[in-house]
Amino acid sequence: MFTVLILGGTSEAYQLAEALHGSGDSGGCGRRVISSLAGRTAQPRLPAGEYRIGGFGGSDGLVAYLHRESIDAVVDATHPFAGQMRWHAATACAAAGVPLLRLERPAWQAGPGDRWSEVDDWPTAVAQLAAAPPARRVLLALGRQELAPFAALDGVHFLIRSVDPPDPMPPFASAELLLARGPFTLADERELLVRHAIDTIVCKNSGGDATDAKLAAARELGVRVLMRRRPPQPDSPTVATVAAAAQWIAARAGN
Ligand SMILES: NC(=O)c1ccc[n+]([C@@H]2O[C@H](COP(=O)([O-])OP(=O)(O)OC[C@H]3O[C@@H](n4cnc5c(N)ncnc54)[C@H](OP(=O)(O)O)[C@@H]3O)[C@@H](O)[C@H]2O)c1
């Protein structure tokens, strides 16, 4: 049976698993579909069909897994800011001779009215927050494990939005935690920015429409955005949509 491994953790990975899982049999069209989650969130949403949770143990571990489960194709649908898994997937698939496709949603682009500054790392974002005119009330919309560099900034109140609570919480002088999972609406984001008198948003260029409403709200309200650029990625064939990834698999599976 043609076996596909989806490296997941994104809405596209869930959608692809659902599309491939088909109409309720063990994989649809004679395919076996296994989704892989890193296991970062306490109560992850479970994908359609088969799944596994936890790291593979580097690229060598992934090579062993590809052989053990007789994987015929891999779709790396990990998050645009998951910096490592893509390299392990590229190395492992090359070593095991398994075709690899990267599924990555397009990045957001600044448009008229946006007040974005793009940064490559968080220390640069911290320096920009401190530079004149300094930020006073900042929405941090980034991973809960990435907060520490911001805790050193005095004189700034942070509204920290994350899916799970930071553990441990870095020692911010002034911060408030908002636990929430997207998608977020424009009306809600507008209300949030106004209620907390946010002057700057710090976020990553994740792309997609689940969390882009904050950018539209920021544009409307003239709020500044410090946008982190995406990390580099291997030279793997890449598609932007779930439909294109499903087609790629169908072509390899011969159906
Ligand atoms: N980084 C983000 O901003 C972000 C946002 C939303 C969702 N996510 C999702 O959260 C997961 C972890 O993110 P990260 O930034 O820590 O990723 P990462 O830097 O690319 O990966 C770190 C390690 O976590 C394991 N891993 C990552 N994705 C995995 C997967 N789908 N299945 C099994 N193991 C996986 C691998 O461990 P081994 O080396 O042991 O195999 C990998 O070396 C990813 O799956 C990603 O799609 C990340």
The ligand as a Gaussian input file, in Angstrom:
#p B3LYP/6-31G(d) Opt

LIG

0 1
 N        7.769000      27.224000      15.257000
 C        6.552000      27.747000      15.148000
 O        6.358000      28.968000      15.104000
 C        5.350000      26.844000      15.068000
 C        4.073000      27.404000      15.011000
 C        2.961000      26.573000      14.902000
 C        3.134000      25.222000      14.849000
 N        4.393000      24.697000      14.899000
 C        4.541000      23.253000      14.840000
 O        5.122000      22.828000      16.046000
 C        6.058000      21.777000      15.813000
 C        7.351000      22.084000      16.525000
 O        7.835000      23.340000      16.080000
 P        9.379000      23.712000      16.204000
 O        9.512000      25.136000      15.839000
 O        9.957000      23.193000      17.477000
 O        9.947000      22.801000      15.007000
 P       11.431000      22.492000      14.513000
 O       12.406000      23.474000      15.053000
 O       11.395000      22.364000      13.044000
 O       11.687000      21.050000      15.117000
 C       12.383000      20.771000      16.307000
 C       12.310000      19.298000      16.540000
 O       10.979000      18.912000      16.877000
 C       10.654000      17.673000      16.254000
 N        9.548000      17.894000      15.307000
 C        9.167000      19.045000      14.716000
 N        8.096000      18.859000      13.959000
 C        7.776000      17.564000      14.064000
 C        6.744000      16.773000      13.530000
 N        5.788000      17.291000      12.736000
 N        6.717000      15.462000      13.860000
 C        7.666000      14.922000      14.678000
 N        8.661000      15.635000      15.225000
 C        8.704000      16.937000      14.922000
 C       11.902000      17.181000      15.588000
 O       12.563000      16.402000      16.576000
 P       13.555000      15.203000      16.193000
 O       14.819000      15.857000      15.748000
 O       13.668000      14.425000      17.460000
 O       12.905000      14.409000      15.101000
 C       12.645000      18.472000      15.312000
 O       14.029000      18.321000      15.180000
 C        6.207000      21.643000      14.312000
 O        5.628000      20.440000      13.921000
 C        5.471000      22.833000      13.721000
 O        4.781000      22.523000      12.547000
 C        5.500000      25.474000      15.024000

